[in-house]
Amino acid sequence: MLSDSASSIEHNSMSGLAYVGILLVAMMGAAVTILMPLVVGAFSDSGLFSEQQVGFLTAADVAGILIASMSAFFWVRRVNWQRGMQISLLLFILMNLLTLLTNDFAILLVVRFLAGLGCGIGYSIALAALGDRANPDKAFGAMVTVQVVFGTIGFWVLPYITASYGYQGMFQFFNLFLLLALMLISISSPADEKQQGETLPPLGRVYLPVLLVFLGVVAYYFAQGTVWAYLERIGVAAGLSVAEVGAILGWGFAISACGSVLAAKVVAVLGRNASLWLTAVLQLACLLALYVMAEPHIWLIYALATVVYQIFWSFIIPIMMGIFSDADKSGRLIVFCVTAFKVGLVMGPPVAAAVVSHVGVLQVLWLGAVAIVLSVVLLHLANNRAREDLNKEHL
């Protein structure tokens, strides 16, 4: 019964233009997060806002995405997906256009919050649709790949756009892709096959595998909020120039698409749990290399360690999301994956800053290492429990 349902979803809901459109919506759902350093820089370089105001403007988008993703549990299986994505994309596009008309901080704060709300609504529907795929690991791998490609293009192109047109130019760059997504979604959109077929879990029920995977994702992104946030500082502290570090991290980000491309194939051979532990072992080795690197090979060690680290960051994301999808047959809780991403990223930097101020920048690597191991343990347990529940249903 479940396999027949999955095959129907694979064939009907996600064929042709609908699948491409969903991937574009998911790509733009992560646009602000992926390009956040450039967003901060564009607002700062405008000279119109204080550092505190820049922080609030950047956080406004994230706040809107968080609210949309947290509330999606209640509405994502009750709305028409095509109409919902059309409205969300139009809201996102309109708010980006409105940035052309005002430099007032208070108005922009509201505009960016509403942009984030539109972004989060579309992203939540896209995640639910991708989670309905017969092979969610492969679908989420494709999603991460297009996000990385978009981010790479953005890091290469946007500095020139913002130099000429400021932060307004950045958001119009977003609109080019949003308009394409809107066009594709309007032509063909996936149907919600689970809208009538699955029931909401009883109120108050403890959903153990979902809780485990949620905490695992939070822990992993907490690690990224510590390690990723300070990788640039670690390189500079080791004696590399800012330009060298920027070039290495930029190329590493582009190469990291290999991880998401290979994820489904590796999982098919090794299984999810072994793939999770492979990620942990290799990323811990990267952190150790960064901790002990010294002359005369600092450049080479830093480059190899950061590139491999980023590849396996992209590698593990579709695996985490696949476990999230399997842990909840209603297909509603997958939207909380976005919430988990953001919670971890919000928690990491302040904790890392406290560690840096007291014991130095290198010690954030230990913090990240512990969080990665905790994450993999939780994800391993979540995957086992989800598989056990699925096997019971088949008996």
N, C-alpha and C positions, 0 to 999 in steps of 0.2 A: 504493500500500500504506500509506504513512504517512498520507495524507489520510483513507483509509478508517478507519484506527485512531483518528485524532484525532476523526473524526465520531462514532465509536462511543463514545468517552470523553465527548464533549460531550453526547451524547444520554442515555447510560445512567448515567454515574457522577455527574454533577453536576446532576441535574434536581431541581426543586422544593425540598422541605425539606432534602435533602442539601446543596445548594449554600448555603442560608442557614445551616445548621448549621456547615459548614466555615468560612464567613466569620466566624461568631461565635467559633469556636475560634481562628482566626487573630487576631481582634480581641483576645481575652483573652491571646493569646500575647505581645502587645506592651504589655499593660496596665501592668506594673511599669515598663518603660522609659519609656513615654509620660508616666506620672504620677510619675516618680522624684523631682522636686522636692517633691511633696506627701508622698511616702513618707518622704523624709529629714526633712521638717518634722514629720510626725506622730510619728516616733520621737524626734526632738529635743524636741518640746514635751511629751512624756510626763514628762520629767525623770528618767527611770529609767536612762538610758544616757549614757555619756560620748560626746564627739564621735567618738572612734575606734571605739567600739562601734556607733554609728549607721552609720558607714561600712561596718563589717563586716556588719551586718544587711542593709543595702541591697545590698551586693555579693553576699550569699549567694544571693539570687534569681537574679541575673545569672550566677553561677557554675553553678547548676543548669541554667539554660537553655543555657549554653555547652556543658556536658558532653553534654547530651541532643542538641543540634544537631550536634556534632562526631561523636558516635557513630552518628547516624541513617544515615549513609552505609552502614553495615553491616547495618542491620535494617529500614529504612523500606519496602523492597520485599519483605520476608520475613514481615511480621506481618499479621494481619487488621486492617485499618484501623479498622473499627467497634469491635472489642474494644480495640485499642490506645488509641483516643481515649477510650473509656469509662473505662478504667483511669487514664489520665492526668488526665482531668477529676475523677474521684473522688479521686485523690491530691491534686490542687490544692485541691479543696473541703475535704477533711479537714484538710489542713495549715492552711488559713485558719481553720477552726473551732478548731483547737488553740491558735491565738493568743489565744483567749478564756480559756484555762485557766492560762497561765503568763506571768510577767514575768521569768523567769530568762534571762539573756543567753545562756548556753551552750545551753540547750534551744531558745530561739527561733532561734538560729543554725542549728541542725540542722533545725528546722521550716521555716524560710524556704528553706534549701537544697533540701529535699525538695519544697517548693512549686514552686521554680524547675525542678526536674527534671520534675515533672508537667507544668508549663507548657511546657517545651521539647519534651517528647515529643509533645504534642498539636499544638504549633506546627509541628514538623517534618513531621508527617503532613499537616497542612493545606496546607503549602507544596507538598508533593509532589502532592497532589490538585489544587490550583489550577494547578500547572505542567502537568498533564495536559490542561488545557483546550485546545481548538482555537485560541483566541485568548488566550494567557497574559497579554499586556499588559492586556487588558480585565479579566481575572480579578484580576490583582494590583492594577489600578487600583481595582476595587471593594473589595478588601481594605484598601487604604490609606484609602479614603474612610470605611469603617466604623470604622477605627482612629482617624481624626481626629475623627469624630463622638463616639465613646466618650470620647476625651481631652477634648474640649470640654465634654461633660456632666460629666466628672470634675472638671475645673478649676472649674466653676461650683458643683457640689454638694458635693464632698468637704470643702472647708474647713469647712462647717457641720457635717458628720457627724463629722469628727475633733475639732472643738471640743467636741462633746458626748460622744462615745464613744471618742476617742483613736484610736490606730493600729488597734485591734481593729475599730472600726467601718468603717475603710477596707477591710479584707480581707473583711468580711461584705458590703459593697457589691459587691466583686468576685464573691462567691458568688451573688448574684442573677443575674448574667449567665452565670456558669458553669453554674448549674442549668438555665437555659434552653437553653444549648448542649448539655448532657448529654441533655436531653429530646429535642431535635431529632435529635441524632446517634443516639440509641437507636431512634427511629422510622424514620429513613432515613439511610443512610450511603453514600458513594461506594465503589465497588469499585476495587481496584487493577488496572487493565487491563494494566499493564506488568509485573506480578509475575512472570509466566512468559514474557513476550514479549521481554524485553531481558536481555542478559547483562552481567555486571560487567566493566568494562574490565580488561585484564590488569594484574596487580600490577606497579608500577614504571613503567607507561606515562605519559609526559608528556602531560597533557591541556591543550594550549596555550590554547585559547579559554577553558576554565574557569579556568585560572590567571590569564589576563589579566582576566577579568571579576571574579574574586575580588579581585585587587589593586586593580582600579578601584573596587569597592565599599568596600574598606578605605580607600582614599585619600579617597573622597567623605565617608565617615563620620568620618574623621580631621578633615576640614574642619569638619564639624558639631560635633565634639568641641572644636574651637578657637573657631569663630565663634559657634555657638549657645550654648555655655557662657558666653560673655562678652558677649552682646548686651545683657543687662541692665546690666552694668557700663559698657559703652560709652555707653548712653543716660544713665546717671546722671553719668558723667564729662563729658558734653556739657551738663549743666545741667538735665536733666529729673528730676522727682521719681520715687521708687520706685513710687508709685501710678500715675503717668502711664505709666511704662515697663511695669508689669505689665498695665495695661489694653490698651495697644497690642499687646503680645505675645500676650495672651489672645485678643483679637479676630483677630489675624493667624493664630493657630493654627486658629481656627474657619473663617476664610475660606480657608485653605490647602486645604480639601477640594476646592475648584474645580480645583486642579491635577491631582489624581488622577482626577477625573471627566472632564476634557478630554484626558488623556494619550493614550488609545487613538484618539480622533478625530484628534488632531494627528498622531500617528504614521502613521495611515492616509493622511494627506494629504502630509506632509513626509518620512516615513520615519524610522527610528530615529536614524540618524547626524545628520541635520539637527536633529532634536528634541534630541539631546544637546548640540549646539553652541549651539542657541537657549537652552537652560538655562544653559550656561556664560556666554554673553555677557550675559544679563540679570542673573544672579547677580553677576557681576563688576562690572556697572554699579551694583548695589545696594551692594556693598562699597566701591566708590569713593565713592559718595554719602555713606556713613557716615563715610568717612575725612576728607572735606573739608567736612562740614556745619558751618554756622556760623549765628549770629544774623542776621536775626530769624526764620529759617524752620526752626529745629532740629526742632520738634515735627513739622511736616509732612514734612520729609525723612526723619526717623527712622521715622515711621509708614509712609510709602510704601515706603521701602527694605526694612524688615523684613517687611512684608506680602507684597510681591512675592517677596522671598527665600524666604519660607515656602511660597508657592504653588508655586514651581518646585522646592522640595525635595520636596513631595508629587508633583509632576509627574514627576520623574525616577525615583522609586523603582520604579513598575511597569515602566518601560522597562528599568532595570537587571535586574530580576528576569525579565523576558521574555528578555533576552539570556542570562541564566544558564540559563534553561530550554532555550533552543534550543542552547546549547553542549554539552548532555549528553543524548543520546537515551535513555539508560537511566533518566532521571528520578530519579536518586539524589543527584546532586551539588547540586541546588537547595537542599537542606537546609543547605548550607554558606553560603547567603546570610545566614542568621541569625548564623552565626559571624563572617562578614565585618562585619556591622553592629556587633556587640559589640566586635570587635577594634579597629575604627576609633574607636569611642566611648571605649574604655578608653585608647587611645594619645593621643588628642587633648588632653584637659584637662591632663595633667601637662606636656606640651610647651608648651602655651599658657601655663600658670602660670609656667614658666621665662622665656618671652618677656616676659610682663607684668612680672615682677620685675626684669628687666634693662633693657627699653627702653620699657615702657609698654603700656597696654591696647589702644591703636589699632593697634599693630603686629601683633596677632593676625589682623587683616584681610588683611595680606599673606600670612601663613602659610596662611590659608584659601583665598585666591585661587590660590596655587600648587598646593595640593592639589586644588582643583576642576578646574583645567586638566589636571593629571596624570591625574585620574580619567577625564575625558572622553576623553582620548587613549587610555587603556587600554581603555575601554569601546567606543570606535570600532573599535579593532583587534580586540577580541574579537568584536564583531558581524560585522565583515567575515570573520573566520576561520570563525565559526560558519556564516555563509551559504555560504561556499566549500565547507565540508565537506558541508553539506546538498545543495548543487547536485551535488557529486560522487556522492553516494548516489543521486541521481535519474537520473544518466547510465547 
